[in-house]
């Protein structure tokens, strides 16, 4: 091991240690600890008791039996716990934990989340360490510390993102591919809107990648079928009930409302990171901010997809494509801050660009570093809370712009990061004829 690689590994280990320490401290000390795990744990307990996990009355009964006085629970925590917005496949993953009492169940969930995320981060660092071990280790250290939210609230995204990243490593390294298929299938089953566009990359890339994507789709169906059959037996009207829960959560003032009126409006916009949270500052109308978001994101996603079709198959360009979509996929649909852990996929591409030098390497450091820092829960909440009085004291357009920069920095950073990596990926894309003449290289990523 070279000295540079050893130093980079030390930085990575430091980040892992602080990730665990800060996450465990916050989980033990904050009133909202494990809030998102509660939102899947109690529905899974309902399911085990043959009760409807999408009906608030059944959830309330289980919650009160487990936690006692519902009225004394904070409003935000009550909304999260009583509105099940997860598909049946997510609940199936949680059922083994729901068989246990709350204490051991949430501790095992934290261990699984932390171990999976650290493994996924190590795989990405190990790829980046071939080109730039120290600076990749430093950025990874900052990124890991900022993701303590995964341990604090226990959202299933911690597991889904880790499995997605591990699967990408398996496919592009050509090692443990069947394990990668299983990992990506579980990730799609748990959080389809997080892993979906990563899966789409492998489908569009063709060759062996497409084979793995189709195997993943088949495995996802196999995993999903028992969950759907079980839920349909216990709760025949679960589809309508799930749709009603989603509408209620996203309604004006609801826990998933991307507009300024969402729960805890001073911090709410900082935690939700879709582009709708930015557009809604100028006009709080779902029809308006959804339309503008889709019009902004659709051309970027189209360029990304067309570039994949034109592309030659190489490991380097695959990581550029995944770096671009890891950032862009957060913008058009509902996502929260914990989902940004998916930008782990950007670190191998950053290291490759940094090793090449020149202006592009510094831009890669700027955008990737901004992504690593501004997606930190600690940074985002502190910036939003400390600037709220300044933002509220300035009326009109200047106040809106100040709120955008200080209160909603994450979507802007992700947009810039995604456009940068997309530009680098598309800039030297070969034409279609060259790409297809190299069709024999379709198994090069093994």
C-alpha positions in Angstrom: 0.0 0.0 0.0 1.4 3.4 -1.0 1.6 6.3 1.4 -1.1 8.2 -0.5 -3.5 5.3 -0.4 -2.8 4.7 3.3 -3.5 8.4 4.0 -6.7 8.3 2.0 -7.8 5.1 3.9 -7.2 6.9 7.2 -9.5 9.7 6.1 -12.1 7.3 5.0 -11.9 5.4 8.3 -12.2 8.7 10.2 -15.3 9.5 8.3 -16.8 6.1 9.1 -16.1 6.5 12.8 -17.7 10.0 12.9 -20.6 8.8 10.8 -21.4 6.1 13.4 -20.6 8.3 16.5 -22.6 11.4 15.4 -25.5 9.2 14.1 -25.8 7.2 17.3 -25.6 10.4 19.4 -28.4 12.1 17.5 -30.5 8.9 17.6 -30.2 8.8 21.4 -30.7 12.5 22.1 -33.2 13.9 19.6 -37.0 13.5 20.0 -37.5 12.7 16.3 -35.0 9.7 16.4 -35.9 6.8 14.2 -39.0 8.6 13.0 -38.8 7.1 9.5 -38.2 3.6 10.8 -41.4 4.0 12.9 -43.3 4.7 9.7 -42.5 1.2 8.4 -42.1 -0.7 11.7 -45.7 -0.1 12.9 -47.3 -0.9 9.5 -45.3 -4.1 9.4 -46.5 -4.9 13.0 -50.1 -4.3 11.7 -49.5 -6.7 8.9 -48.2 -9.4 11.3 -51.5 -8.9 13.3 -53.6 -9.3 10.2 -54.6 -5.6 10.4 -54.6 -3.1 7.5 -51.2 -1.3 7.4 -52.7 1.5 5.3 -55.6 2.3 7.7 -54.9 5.0 10.3 -57.2 3.5 12.9 -55.3 0.2 12.8 -51.9 2.0 12.9 -53.1 4.1 15.8 -54.1 1.0 17.8 -50.7 -0.6 17.3 -48.9 2.6 18.0 -50.7 3.2 21.3 -50.1 -0.4 22.4 -46.4 0.0 21.7 -45.7 3.7 22.6 -48.4 4.8 25.0 -49.9 8.3 24.8 -50.4 9.3 21.2 -51.5 12.9 22.0 -48.1 13.7 23.6 -46.2 12.7 20.5 -44.9 15.6 18.4 -47.1 16.6 15.5 -44.6 15.8 12.8 -43.8 12.4 14.3 -47.5 11.6 14.5 -48.0 12.4 10.8 -45.1 10.3 9.8 -46.1 7.3 11.9 -49.8 7.4 11.0 -49.4 7.8 7.2 -48.1 4.7 5.6 -46.9 5.8 2.1 -44.6 2.8 1.4 -45.4 0.0 -1.1 -46.0 -3.6 0.1 -42.5 -4.6 -0.9 -41.0 -2.2 1.6 -43.1 -3.7 4.4 -42.0 -7.2 3.5 -38.4 -6.2 4.1 -39.3 -4.8 7.5 -41.4 -7.8 8.6 -38.4 -9.7 10.1 -37.6 -6.6 12.2 -41.2 -6.1 13.2 -41.3 -9.6 14.7 -39.0 -8.1 17.5 -39.9 -5.5 20.1 -39.0 -1.9 19.4 -35.7 -1.9 21.2 -33.8 -4.7 19.5 -35.7 -4.1 16.2 -34.4 -0.5 15.8 -30.9 -1.4 17.0 -30.6 -4.1 14.4 -32.0 -1.8 11.7 -29.4 0.8 12.6 -26.6 -1.8 12.4 -27.8 -3.0 9.0 -28.1 0.5 7.7 -24.7 1.6 9.0 -22.9 -1.5 7.9 -24.4 -1.5 4.4 -23.7 2.2 3.9 -20.1 1.9 5.0 -19.5 -1.1 2.7 -21.0 0.8 -0.2 -18.9 3.9 0.6 -15.7 1.7 0.8 -16.4 0.2 -2.6 -16.7 3.7 -4.1 -13.6 4.9 -2.3 -11.6 1.9 -3.4 -12.4 2.7 -7.0 -11.5 6.4 -6.6 -8.3 5.5 -4.7 -6.8 4.1 -7.8 -6.6 7.6 -9.2 -6.8 10.1 -6.3 -6.8 8.3 -2.9 -6.2 11.2 -0.6 -8.6 13.8 -1.9 -11.2 11.1 -2.5 -10.8 10.0 1.1 -11.1 13.6 2.3 -14.3 14.2 0.4 -15.7 10.9 1.4 -14.9 11.7 5.1 -17.0 14.9 4.8 -19.8 13.1 3.0 -20.0 10.3 5.6 -20.2 12.7 8.5 -23.0 14.5 6.8 -25.0 11.4 6.3 -25.6 10.7 10.0 -29.3 11.3 9.3 -29.4 7.7 8.0 -28.7 6.4 11.5 -30.7 9.1 13.2 -34.1 8.6 11.6 -33.7 5.1 10.1 -35.2 5.8 6.7 -35.3 2.7 4.4 -33.3 4.9 1.9 -30.1 4.0 3.9 -30.5 0.3 2.9 -31.9 1.0 -0.6 -29.1 3.3 -1.6 -26.4 1.0 -0.2 -27.8 -1.9 -2.1 -28.0 0.1 -5.3 -24.4 1.3 -5.0 -23.1 -2.2 -4.2 -25.0 -3.5 -7.3 -23.4 -0.9 -9.5 -20.0 -1.9 -8.3 -20.8 -5.6 -8.9 -22.0 -5.0 -12.4 -19.2 -2.7 -13.5 -16.4 -4.7 -11.9 -17.8 -7.9 -13.2 -17.7 -9.6 -9.8 -20.5 -11.2 -7.8 -22.9 -10.2 -10.5 -25.8 -12.4 -9.2 -25.4 -10.9 -5.8 -25.5 -7.5 -7.6 -28.8 -8.6 -9.2 -30.3 -9.4 -5.9 -29.1 -6.2 -4.3 -30.5 -4.0 -7.0 -33.8 -5.9 -7.0 -34.2 -5.3 -3.2 -33.3 -1.7 -3.8 -35.9 -1.3 -6.4 -38.5 -3.1 -4.3 -37.8 -0.8 -1.3 -37.3 2.6 -2.9 -38.1 2.4 -6.7 -37.8 6.2 -7.1 -34.3 6.1 -5.8 -32.8 3.2 -7.7 -35.0 3.4 -10.8 -32.9 5.6 -13.0 -29.7 3.7 -12.0 -31.4 0.5 -13.2 -32.5 2.3 -16.4 -28.8 3.1 -17.1 -27.9 -0.6 -17.2 -31.0 -1.4 -19.3 -30.1 1.3 -21.9 -26.4 0.5 -21.9 -27.0 -2.8 -23.7 -24.9 -6.0 -23.8 -24.2 -7.7 -20.5 -25.5 -4.6 -18.6 -28.9 -5.1 -20.2 -28.9 -8.7 -19.3 -28.2 -7.8 -15.7 -31.0 -5.2 -15.8 -33.5 -7.7 -17.1 -32.5 -10.3 -14.5 -32.9 -7.6 -11.9 -36.4 -6.8 -13.2 -37.4 -10.5 -13.0 -36.0 -10.8 -9.5 -37.9 -7.7 -8.4 -41.1 -9.3 -9.6 -40.3 -12.4 -7.7 -39.7 -10.5 -4.5 -42.7 -8.3 -5.0 -45.3 -10.9 -5.7 -45.5 -12.5 -2.2 -45.8 -9.0 -0.6 -48.6 -7.9 -2.9 -50.5 -11.2 -2.4 -50.1 -10.9 1.4 -51.2 -7.3 1.5 -54.1 -8.0 -0.8 -55.3 -10.7 1.5 -55.1 -8.6 4.6 -56.2 -5.3 3.1 -58.1 -5.8 -0.2 -58.4 -2.0 -0.7 -54.8 -1.2 -0.1 -54.2 0.5 -3.5 -56.9 3.1 -2.9 -55.8 3.5 0.7 -52.2 4.0 -0.3 -53.2 6.6 -2.9 -55.3 8.5 -0.3 -52.3 8.5 2.1 -50.1 9.8 -0.6 -52.5 12.6 -1.4 -53.0 13.5 2.3 -49.2 13.6 2.9 -48.6 15.8 -0.2 -51.6 18.1 0.5 -51.1 21.8 1.3 -49.4 21.9 4.7 -48.8 18.2 4.7 -45.6 16.4 5.8 -44.6 15.9 2.1 -45.8 19.2 0.8 -42.9 20.7 -1.2 -44.3 24.2 -0.8 -43.5 26.8 1.9 -46.5 25.7 4.0 -45.1 22.2 4.7 -44.7 20.9 8.3 -42.1 23.0 10.1 -41.8 25.6 7.2 -38.6 27.1 8.5 -36.7 23.8 8.0 -39.1 21.8 5.8 -37.8 23.2 2.5 -34.2 22.4 3.5 -35.1 18.7 4.1 -37.0 18.1 0.9 -34.7 18.4 -2.0 -36.7 18.1 -5.2 -36.7 21.0 -7.5 -40.3 21.7 -6.7 -39.2 23.2 -3.3 -37.3 25.9 -5.2 -40.0 26.7 -7.8 -42.7 26.8 -5.1 -41.0 29.9 -3.5 -42.1 32.0 -6.4 -45.6 30.4 -6.9 -47.0 27.9 -4.4 -49.2 26.1 -6.9 -48.6 22.4 -7.6 -49.6 22.6 -11.2 -47.1 25.4 -11.7 -44.1 24.1 -9.9 -44.6 20.5 -11.1 -44.8 21.7 -14.7 -41.7 23.9 -14.5 -39.7 21.2 -12.8 -40.6 18.6 -15.5 -39.8 21.1 -18.2 -36.4 21.8 -16.7 -35.5 18.1 -16.0 -36.9 16.4 -19.1 -34.3 17.8 -21.5 -31.4 16.8 -19.2 -32.7 13.3 -18.8 -33.3 13.0 -22.5 -29.7 14.1 -23.3 -28.5 11.5 -20.7 -30.5 8.7 -22.3 -29.5 9.5 -25.8 -25.9 9.7 -24.9 -26.0 6.2 -23.4 -27.4 5.0 -26.8 -24.5 6.7 -28.6 -21.9 5.7 -26.1 -19.1 3.2 -26.4 -18.9 0.8 -23.5 -16.2 1.6 -21.0 -15.9 1.5 -17.3 -14.8 5.2 -17.1 -17.8 6.5 -19.1 -20.2 4.3 -17.1 -19.2 6.0 -13.9 -19.6 9.4 -15.5 -23.2 8.4 -16.6 -24.0 7.2 -13.1 -22.5 10.3 -11.5 -24.8 12.5 -13.6 -28.0 10.5 -12.9 -27.2 10.2 -9.2 -27.6 14.0 -8.9 -30.3 14.6 -11.5 -32.6 11.8 -10.3 -33.1 13.7 -7.0 -34.8 16.7 -8.8 -38.0 15.8 -10.6 -39.7 13.5 -8.0 -40.3 13.6 -4.3 -37.0 13.1 -2.4 -35.7 14.0 1.0 -32.2 14.8 2.2 -31.3 11.2 3.1 -31.8 10.1 -0.5 -28.8 12.2 -1.6 -26.6 9.5 -0.2 -26.9 8.1 -3.8 -24.3 10.6 -4.9 -21.8 8.0 -3.6 -21.9 7.0 -7.2 -20.1 10.2 -8.2 -16.9 9.6 -6.3 -15.2 7.2 -8.9 -16.0 9.7 -11.7 -14.6 12.6 -9.6 -11.4 10.7 -8.9 -10.9 9.9 -12.6 -11.4 13.6 -13.6 -9.2 14.8 -10.8 -6.3 12.6 -11.9 -6.5 14.0 -15.5 -5.8 17.6 -14.2 -6.8 20.8 -16.0 -9.8 23.0 -15.5 -12.2 20.1 -15.6 -10.5 18.5 -12.5 -11.1 21.7 -10.5 -14.7 22.0 -11.6 -15.1 18.3 -10.6 -13.8 19.2 -7.1 -16.0 22.3 -6.9 -19.3 20.5 -7.8 -18.5 17.2 -6.0 -17.2 19.0 -2.9 -20.3 21.2 -2.9 -22.4 18.1 -3.1 -20.6 16.4 -0.3 -20.9 19.4 2.0 -24.3 20.8 1.2 -26.1 17.5 1.4 -25.1 17.2 5.0 -28.0 17.2 7.4 -26.1 19.2 9.9 -25.0 21.9 7.4 -28.4 22.2 5.8 -30.4 22.5 9.0 -28.0 24.9 10.6 -27.9 27.1 7.6 -31.7 27.1 7.2 -32.4 27.8 10.9 -29.7 30.5 11.4 -30.7 32.4 8.3 -34.5 32.2 8.8 -34.8 35.7 10.5 -32.7 37.3 7.9 -34.8 35.7 5.1 -38.1 36.6 6.8 -37.1 40.3 7.3 -36.6 40.9 3.6 -39.8 41.1 1.5 -40.4 40.5 -2.1 -38.1 39.0 -4.7 -34.8 39.7 -2.8 -36.2 37.7 0.2 -37.2 34.9 -2.1 -33.8 34.7 -3.7 -32.1 34.8 -0.3 -34.4 31.9 0.9 -33.5 30.0 -2.3 -29.7 30.3 -1.6 -29.7 29.9 2.2 -32.8 27.9 2.8 -32.9 25.6 -0.4 -29.3 25.1 -1.4 -29.4 21.4 -2.1 -31.5 21.3 -5.3 -29.4 24.0 -6.8 -26.2 22.2 -6.0 -27.6 18.9 -7.3 -28.7 20.6 -10.5 -25.2 22.1 -11.0 -23.5 18.8 -10.2 -25.8 16.9 -12.5 -25.3 19.3 -15.4 -21.5 19.2 -15.0 -21.2 15.5 -15.1 -23.7 15.2 -17.9 -21.7 17.8 -19.9 -18.5 15.8 -19.3 -20.2 12.6 -20.2 -21.9 13.9 -23.4 -19.0 16.1 -24.6 -16.9 13.2 -25.9 -19.6 10.7 -26.7 -18.8 8.9 -29.9 -21.3 9.0 -32.8 -23.8 6.2 -33.2 -21.9 4.5 -36.0 -18.7 4.2 -34.0 -20.6 3.0 -31.0 -22.4 0.3 -32.9 -19.2 -0.8 -34.8 -17.8 -1.6 -31.4 -20.8 -3.7 -30.4 -18.4 -6.6 -29.8 -17.2 -4.7 -26.7 -20.5 -5.2 -25.0 -18.9 -7.4 -22.5 -16.0 -5.1 -21.7 -17.3 -4.2 -18.2 -16.3 -7.6 -16.7 
